[in-house]
Amino acid sequence: MGGNVMRDRPRGCDHPVGAHTNGIPVRASATVGARFWLLIEHNGPWASHLPECELPPEIHELLDLAAELGVRAQLIRRPGRRTPISGHRRILVADTTAAVPWIAGGFFRDPRDLDLRSLVRGVVPGSCILVKEPVFLVCTHAKRNACCAREGLPIARVLADAGPGRVWETTHVGGDRYAANLVCLPHGLYYGSMSQAAAIAVANAYRHGEIVLDRYRGRAGIPEPSQAAEHFVRVHTGELSVGGVAVESTRSDGDVTEAFARRGDARFRVVVERTTFTAPCGTSCADTVTTYRLAALEQLRCGSPVLT
């Protein structure tokens, strides 16, 4: 049994069987702390962690400020052949949980000219202009986890072919076990266990303002129970528009969370419970996969539940 399990996983992969092929639950696993984003173009090699990367001192200063302000920092590069950056460097910033999420960018000779404090105030920095097209990030961070590069590189290439100029390879986004990981900005939508066909479907849907529930990890910057509640309301109602479901409030007691969500004029009470997924590889993989199950869902009218 153990030998068969090991053969079911790529060499060097210690994630559960099926982790990279949509065989384990991915819902409600988007990075909670990623509300504000800083994306810095860097074509050179990426160390396992950003502070260890060989970067100009002014870039490290900007990364230090981002950490101080609670901004999610990523290095990015275009898929395919890479050439050293000379002169101005592309930098993007995003606010994923604003009332109207946005992403903006500019080219900087000195990255310290970027007013990062404006970002955390929800204001587009004066040196940036809004980006109208969506931006897609694919984690290919081999030094952090080999699975991210092995699974992510083909996804980045096929998406770049389908949407030139919109796709970036990026450093660790959280959740290596779910590689290939795809993030859609400005809304911060996370997808995991991506196949090439699934990634193209997600990108096409997002360009039209919609979510694909298959392989949808959730929305960055909001708590996991809220991500789970949103997911189950979408499954129940069939609502796929990006802004179609909003979680208005939550109350947690241990592993159980009661949430109230709105879809248009309809309100829902949702109860979700944090639980553990037992991977089919048993003790051969050390990864523990946590997920959320639906305990209750009911539509509310005038404060009273309506059976659905």
Backbone hydrogen bonds in HBPLUS format (Angstrom, degrees):
<---DONOR---> <-ACCEPTOR-->    atom                        ^
c    i                          cat <-CA-CA->   ^        H-A-AA   ^      H-
h    n   atom  resd res      DA  || num        DHA   H-A  angle D-A-AA Bond
n    s   type  num  typ     dist DA aas  dist angle  dist       angle   num
A0005-VAL N   A0001-MET O   2.94 MM   4  6.22 156.2  2.00 151.9 158.9     1
A0006-MET N   A0002-GLY O   3.02 MM   4  6.27 158.8  2.06 149.2 154.1     2
A0007-ARG N   A0003-GLY O   3.11 MM   4  6.37 150.6  2.20 144.7 152.3     3
A0008-ASP N   A0004-ASN O   3.11 MM   4  6.36 127.5  2.40 137.6 151.3     4
A0008-ASP N   A0005-VAL O   2.98 MM   3  5.08 136.2  2.18  98.5 111.5     5
A0009-ARG N   A0006-MET O   3.17 MM   3  5.42 158.4  2.22 104.5 111.1     6
A0013-CYS N   A0010-PRO O   3.05 MM   3  5.52 158.2  2.10 137.2 137.2     7
A0019-ALA N   A0016-PRO O   3.02 MM   3  5.45 156.6  2.08 137.6 136.7     8
A0021-THR N   A0018-GLY O   3.18 MM   3  5.01 158.3  2.23 100.8 107.4     9
A0023-GLY N   A0018-GLY O   2.66 MM   5  4.03 152.7  1.73 151.3 141.7    10
A0028-ALA N   A0217-ARG O   2.74 MM 189  5.35 106.3  2.29 125.1 139.3    11
A0029-SER N   A0217-ARG O   2.89 MM 188  5.20 152.5  1.97 136.6 145.2    12
A0034-ALA N   A0031-THR O   3.45 MM   3  5.75 166.9  2.47 110.9 113.0    13
A0221-GLY N   A0031-THR O   3.11 MM 190  6.55 159.1  2.16 141.4 146.6    14
A0096-THR N   A0035-ARG O   2.99 MM  61  5.43 171.4  1.99 165.0 162.3    15
A0072-ARG N   A0036-PHE O   2.73 MM  36  5.88 161.0  1.76 152.8 149.9    16
A0037-TRP N   A0094-ALA O   2.89 MM  57  4.95 159.0  1.93 145.3 148.4    17
A0094-ALA N   A0037-TRP O   3.06 MM  57  4.95 147.9  2.17 130.1 133.1    18
A0038-LEU N   A0072-ARG O   2.71 MM  34  5.95 150.3  1.80 160.3 156.5    19
A0074-GLN N   A0038-LEU O   2.77 MM  36  6.13 151.8  1.85 167.4 173.6    20
A0039-LEU N   A0092-LEU O   2.77 MM  53  4.93 174.8  1.77 154.5 154.6    21
A0092-LEU N   A0039-LEU O   2.86 MM  53  4.93 159.8  1.90 142.9 149.8    22
A0040-ILE N   A0074-GLN O   2.90 MM  34  6.29 165.2  1.92 159.3 163.0    23
A0076-ILE N   A0040-ILE O   2.87 MM  36  5.81 154.2  1.94 137.8 139.0    24
A0041-GLU N   A0090-ARG O   3.00 MM  49  5.44 161.0  2.04 179.6 174.1    25
A0042-HIS N   A0076-ILE O   2.84 MM  34  5.89 162.4  1.87 163.3 165.2    26
A0052-GLU N   A0049-HIS O   2.96 MM   3  5.60 148.0  2.06 119.8 129.3    27
A0053-CYS N   A0050-LEU O   3.03 MM   3  5.30 163.7  2.06 114.9 120.2    28
A0059-ILE N   A0056-PRO O   2.93 MM   3  5.40 135.2  2.13 113.0 125.1    29
A0060-HIS N   A0056-PRO O   3.23 MM   4  6.68 158.3  2.28 153.5 159.7    30
A0061-GLU N   A0057-PRO O   2.93 MM   4  6.25 148.5  2.03 148.1 157.4    31
A0062-LEU N   A0058-GLU O   3.14 MM   4  6.35 150.7  2.23 135.2 142.0    32
A0063-LEU N   A0059-ILE O   2.88 MM   4  6.21 154.8  1.94 152.6 160.2    33
A0064-ASP N   A0060-HIS O   2.90 MM   4  6.09 153.9  1.97 146.2 153.0    34
A0065-LEU N   A0061-GLU O   3.01 MM   4  6.29 154.2  2.08 144.2 151.0    35
A0066-ALA N   A0062-LEU O   2.92 MM   4  6.16 154.7  1.98 145.6 152.9    36
A0067-ALA N   A0063-LEU O   3.00 MM   4  6.27 159.3  2.04 149.0 153.5    37
A0068-GLU N   A0064-ASP O   3.03 MM   4  6.29 152.3  2.11 143.9 151.6    38
A0069-LEU N   A0065-LEU O   2.93 MM   4  6.18 147.9  2.04 149.0 157.5    39
A0070-GLY N   A0066-ALA O   2.95 MM   4  6.00 115.3  2.38 142.3 158.1    40
A0071-VAL N   A0066-ALA O   2.85 MM   5  4.80 167.9  1.87 145.7 144.6    41
A0070-GLY N   A0067-ALA O   3.39 MM   3  5.18 151.8  2.48  93.7 101.6    42
A0171-THR N   A0075-LEU O   3.19 MM  96  5.63 136.1  2.39 150.8 156.6    43
A0077-ARG N   A0169-GLU O   3.04 MM  92  5.29 146.4  2.16 138.2 143.0    44
A0169-GLU N   A0077-ARG O   2.76 MM  92  5.29 162.5  1.79 175.8 169.6    45
A0089-ARG N   A0108-PHE O   2.76 MM  19  5.08 160.1  1.79 126.2 130.7    46
A0108-PHE N   A0089-ARG O   2.83 MM  19  5.08 161.9  1.86 136.9 140.6    47
A0091-ILE N   A0106-GLY O   2.98 MM  15  5.70 163.8  2.00 167.4 169.8    48
A0106-GLY N   A0091-ILE O   3.01 MM  15  5.70 149.2  2.11 155.7 165.5    49
A0093-VAL N   A0104-ALA O   2.79 MM  11  5.47 160.6  1.83 158.1 163.1    50
A0104-ALA N   A0093-VAL O   2.85 MM  11  5.47 162.5  1.88 161.6 167.4    51
A0095-ASP N   A0102-TRP O   3.03 MM   7  5.62 154.9  2.09 153.1 160.4    52
A0102-TRP N   A0095-ASP O   3.22 MM   7  5.62 149.8  2.32 139.3 146.2    53
A0131-VAL N   A0103-ILE O   2.82 MM  28  5.69 172.0  1.83 150.7 148.0    54
A0105-GLY N   A0129-ILE O   2.96 MM  24  5.55 154.7  2.02 144.0 146.4    55
A0129-ILE N   A0105-GLY O   2.94 MM  24  5.55 159.3  1.98 145.9 146.5    56
A0113-ASP N   A0110-ASP O   2.91 MM   3  5.86 167.7  1.93 131.1 134.0    57
A0114-LEU N   A0111-PRO O   3.03 MM   3  5.68 167.6  2.05 118.0 122.0    58
A0116-LEU N   A0114-LEU O   3.11 MM   2  5.76 119.5  2.49 108.5  92.4    59
A0118-SER N   A0115-ASP O   3.27 MM   3  5.73 143.0  2.41 105.5 114.3    60
A0119-LEU N   A0116-LEU O   3.10 MM   3  5.27 123.9  2.43  98.1 111.4    61
A0121-ARG N   A0118-SER O   3.03 MM   3  5.10 141.1  2.19  99.3 111.3    62
A0123-VAL N   A0118-SER O   2.91 MM   5  5.10 163.1  1.94 150.9 145.6    63
A0122-GLY N   A0119-LEU O   2.84 MM   3  5.10 156.6  1.89 111.2 117.3    64
A0128-CYS N   A0125-PRO O   2.98 MM   3  5.51 162.5  2.01 125.2 126.8    65
A0135-VAL N   A0185-LEU O   2.96 MM  50  5.11 166.5  1.98 143.4 147.9    66
A0185-LEU N   A0135-VAL O   2.84 MM  50  5.11 178.6  1.84 165.0 164.7    67
A0136-PHE N   A0166-ARG O   2.87 MM  30  6.09 169.9  1.88 167.3 168.0    68
A0168-TRP N   A0136-PHE O   2.89 MM  32  6.27 154.1  1.96 164.8 173.4    69
A0137-LEU N   A0183-VAL O   2.89 MM  46  5.03 167.5  1.90 151.1 155.4    70
A0183-VAL N   A0137-LEU O   2.85 MM  46  5.03 160.1  1.89 147.7 153.8    71
A0138-VAL N   A0168-TRP O   2.95 MM  30  6.34 155.9  2.01 159.7 166.9    72
A0170-THR N   A0138-VAL O   2.89 MM  32  5.78 140.2  2.05 144.1 141.6    73
A0139-CYS N   A0181-ASN O   3.24 MM  42  5.72 153.9  2.31 144.2 152.0    74
A0140-THR N   A0170-THR O   3.10 MM  30  6.00 160.7  2.13 159.9 160.4    75
A0142-ALA N   A0140-THR O   2.98 MM   2  5.91 119.4  2.35 115.0  99.1    76
A0144-ARG N   A0141-HIS O   3.16 MM   3  5.54 139.1  2.33 106.3 117.2    77
A0145-ASN N   A0141-HIS O   3.11 MM   4  6.43 165.1  2.13 155.4 159.7    78
A0148-CYS N   A0145-ASN O   3.01 MM   3  5.67 141.6  2.16 116.2 125.4    79
A0150-ARG N   A0146-ALA O   3.04 MM   4  6.26 174.6  2.04 158.8 160.5    80
A0151-GLU N   A0147-CYS O   2.88 MM   4  5.77 165.5  1.90 146.2 150.5    81
A0152-GLY N   A0148-CYS O   2.80 MM   4  5.31 139.3  1.96 124.3 137.5    82
A0153-LEU N   A0149-ALA O   3.04 MM   4  5.44 167.9  2.05 135.7 139.4    83
A0155-ILE N   A0152-GLY O   3.04 MM   3  5.22 118.2  2.44 102.7 118.4    84
A0156-ALA N   A0152-GLY O   2.92 MM   4  6.18 161.6  1.95 162.3 168.0    85
A0157-ARG N   A0153-LEU O   3.07 MM   4  6.27 161.0  2.11 153.9 158.6    86
A0158-VAL N   A0154-PRO O   3.08 MM   4  6.24 163.8  2.11 145.6 149.6    87
A0159-LEU N   A0155-ILE O   2.99 MM   4  6.11 159.8  2.03 151.9 157.6    88
A0160-ALA N   A0156-ALA O   2.93 MM   4  6.02 152.1  2.01 143.4 151.4    89
A0161-ASP N   A0157-ARG O   3.00 MM   4  6.22 149.5  2.10 144.8 152.5    90
A0162-ALA N   A0158-VAL O   3.12 MM   4  6.32 146.6  2.23 137.2 145.8    91
A0163-GLY N   A0159-LEU O   2.77 MM   4  5.93 144.5  1.90 148.3 158.4    92
A0166-ARG N   A0163-GLY O   3.21 MM   3  5.85 158.5  2.25 143.7 144.0    93
A0178-TYR N   A0175-GLY O   2.92 MM   3  5.58 159.3  1.97 119.4 126.0    94
A0179-ALA N   A0176-ASP O   3.02 MM   3  5.45 165.2  2.04 123.2 122.7    95
A0193-SER N   A0178-TYR O   2.48 MM  15  4.97 171.5  1.49 153.0 149.9    96
A0194-MET N   A0180-ALA O   3.17 MM  14  5.09 173.0  2.17 134.1 135.7    97
A0182-LEU N   A0191-TYR O   2.95 MM   9  5.10 164.3  1.98 142.0 146.3    98
A0191-TYR N   A0182-LEU O   2.81 MM   9  5.10 145.4  1.93 155.7 163.0    99
A0184-CYS N   A0189-LEU O   2.84 MM   5  5.02 157.6  1.89 142.8 150.4   100
A0188-GLY N   A0184-CYS O   2.84 MM   4  5.44 120.6  2.20 137.1 153.3   101
A0189-LEU N   A0184-CYS O   3.06 MM   5  5.02 146.5  2.17 145.0 142.5   102
A0220-ALA N   A0188-GLY O   2.82 MM  32  5.09 174.1  1.82 148.2 149.3   103
A0190-TYR N   A0218-GLY O   2.82 MM  28  5.45 175.3  1.82 176.1 177.0   104
A0217-ARG N   A0190-TYR O   2.76 MM  27  5.09 150.3  1.84 130.9 137.6   105
A0192-GLY N   A0215-ARG O   3.01 MM  23  5.54 155.0  2.07 151.1 158.7   106
A0199-ALA N   A0195-SER O   2.92 MM   4  6.06 156.3  1.98 148.3 154.6   107
A0200-ILE N   A0196-GLN O   3.10 MM   4  6.34 159.4  2.14 149.8 154.4   108
A0201-ALA N   A0197-ALA O   3.05 MM   4  6.28 157.4  2.11 146.6 153.0   109
A0202-VAL N   A0198-ALA O   2.92 MM   4  6.16 156.2  1.98 149.3 155.6   110
A0203-ALA N   A0199-ALA O   2.95 MM   4  6.17 166.5  1.97 152.6 155.9   111
A0204-ASN N   A0200-ILE O   2.98 MM   4  6.13 162.4  2.01 149.1 154.0   112
A0205-ALA N   A0201-ALA O   2.99 MM   4  6.13 160.0  2.03 145.9 151.7   113
A0206-TYR N   A0202-VAL O   2.87 MM   4  6.07 164.2  1.89 155.6 159.9   114
A0207-ARG N   A0203-ALA O   3.05 MM   4  6.22 155.7  2.11 146.5 152.5   115
A0208-HIS N   A0205-ALA O   2.94 MM   3  5.16 138.9  2.11 101.5 114.1   116
A0210-GLU N   A0205-ALA O   2.86 MM   5  4.98 161.5  1.90 132.8 132.7   117
A0209-GLY N   A0206-TYR O   2.92 MM   3  4.85 163.3  1.95 108.9 110.4   118
A0242-VAL N   A0209-GLY O   2.91 MM  33  5.63 164.3  1.94 140.6 140.8   119
A0211-ILE N   A0240-LEU O   2.71 MM  29  5.15 150.7  1.80 147.8 157.9   120
A0216-TYR N   A0213-LEU O   3.17 MM   3  5.06 164.3  2.19 122.7 119.5   121
A0226-SER N   A0223-PRO O   3.10 MM   3  5.42 123.2  2.43 105.5 119.3   122
A0227-GLN N   A0223-PRO O   3.06 MM   4  6.45 151.7  2.15 149.6 158.5   123
A0227-GLN N   A0224-GLU O   3.02 MM   3  4.93 114.0  2.47  95.0 111.5   124
A0228-ALA N   A0224-GLU O   2.89 MM   4  6.23 155.6  1.95 156.1 162.9   125
A0229-ALA N   A0225-PRO O   2.92 MM   4  6.17 159.4  1.96 145.6 151.0   126
A0230-GLU N   A0226-SER O   2.95 MM   4  6.14 165.9  1.97 150.7 154.2   127
A0231-HIS N   A0227-GLN O   3.00 MM   4  6.20 159.9  2.04 145.5 151.3   128
A0232-PHE N   A0228-ALA O   3.00 MM   4  6.31 163.8  2.02 158.1 160.4   129
A0233-VAL N   A0229-ALA O   3.03 MM   4  6.24 156.8  2.09 152.3 158.6   130
A0234-ARG N   A0230-GLU O   2.98 MM   4  6.20 158.3  2.03 152.3 158.4   131
A0235-VAL N   A0231-HIS O   2.95 MM   4  6.27 157.0  2.00 150.4 157.1   132
A0236-HIS N   A0232-PHE O   2.93 MM   4  6.05 159.5  1.97 143.8 149.5   133
A0237-THR N   A0233-VAL O   2.89 MM   4  6.02 158.1  1.94 150.6 155.8   134
A0238-GLY N   A0234-ARG O   2.69 MM   4  5.27 143.9  1.82 144.0 152.2   135
A0244-GLY N   A0241-SER O   2.95 MM   3  4.93 165.1  1.97 115.5 117.2   136
A0246-ALA N   A0262-ARG O   2.97 MM  16  5.32 159.4  2.01 149.6 156.4   137
A0262-ARG N   A0246-ALA O   2.77 MM  16  5.32 159.7  1.81 152.5 158.5   138
A0248-GLU N   A0260-PHE O   2.72 MM  12  5.68 148.3  1.82 152.6 163.4   139
A0260-PHE N   A0249-SER O   2.92 MM  11  5.45 156.9  1.98 154.7 156.5   140
A0251-ARG N   A0258-GLU O   2.81 MM   7  5.24 139.9  1.97 147.6 159.7   141
A0258-GLU N   A0251-ARG O   2.84 MM   7  5.24 169.9  1.85 154.3 153.1   142
A0253-ASP N   A0256-VAL O   2.77 MM   3  5.36 164.6  1.79 167.0 171.9   143
A0256-VAL N   A0253-ASP O   3.22 MM   3  5.36 161.7  2.26 124.6 123.1   144
A0274-ARG N   A0255-ASP O   2.83 MM  19  5.05 165.4  1.85 145.0 148.7   145
A0257-THR N   A0272-VAL O   2.90 MM  15  5.43 165.7  1.92 161.5 165.6   146
A0272-VAL N   A0257-THR O   2.93 MM  15  5.43 160.0  1.97 157.2 160.7   147
A0259-ALA N   A0270-VAL O   2.67 MM  11  5.07 168.8  1.68 160.9 164.9   148
A0270-VAL N   A0259-ALA O   2.77 MM  11  5.07 170.7  1.78 154.4 156.5   149
A0261-ALA N   A0268-PHE O   2.89 MM   7  5.18 158.1  1.94 146.4 153.3   150
A0268-PHE N   A0261-ALA O   2.75 MM   7  5.18 157.1  1.80 155.3 159.8   151
A0263-ARG N   A0266-ALA O   2.81 MM   3  5.26 166.8  1.83 157.8 162.3   152
A0266-ALA N   A0263-ARG O   3.04 MM   3  5.26 151.4  2.13 133.3 130.0   153
A0300-LEU N   A0267-ARG O   2.79 MM  33  5.41 169.8  1.80 146.6 147.8   154
A0269-ARG N   A0298-GLU O   2.81 MM  29  5.36 164.7  1.83 164.4 167.9   155
A0298-GLU N   A0269-ARG O   2.97 MM  29  5.36 155.4  2.03 149.9 157.7   156
A0271-VAL N   A0296-ALA O   2.83 MM  25  4.91 166.0  1.84 144.3 143.8   157
A0295-ALA N   A0271-VAL O   2.79 MM  24  5.27 160.7  1.83 152.4 154.7   158
A0296-ALA N   A0271-VAL O   3.23 MM  25  4.91 150.5  2.32 133.9 132.2   159
A0273-GLU N   A0293-ARG O   2.97 MM  20  5.37 158.3  2.02 150.4 157.1   160
A0293-ARG N   A0273-GLU O   2.93 MM  20  5.37 159.5  1.97 147.8 151.6   161
A0275-THR N   A0291-THR O   2.83 MM  16  5.46 169.2  1.84 149.5 151.4   162
A0291-THR N   A0275-THR O   2.88 MM  16  5.46 163.5  1.90 147.9 152.8   163
A0277-PHE N   A0289-VAL O   2.69 MM  12  5.29 172.9  1.70 166.8 169.0   164
A0282-GLY N   A0279-ALA O   3.30 MM   3  6.03 165.5  2.33 123.3 123.8   165
A0284-SER N   A0281-CYS O   3.03 MM   3  5.56 156.5  2.09 141.8 140.1   166
A0306-VAL N   A0299-GLN O   2.47 MM   7  5.16 143.3  1.59 162.9 169.2   167
A0301-ARG N   A0304-SER O   2.69 MM   3  5.24 159.0  1.73 151.6 157.4   168
A0304-SER N   A0301-ARG O   2.92 MM   3  5.24 168.1  1.94 116.7 119.7   169
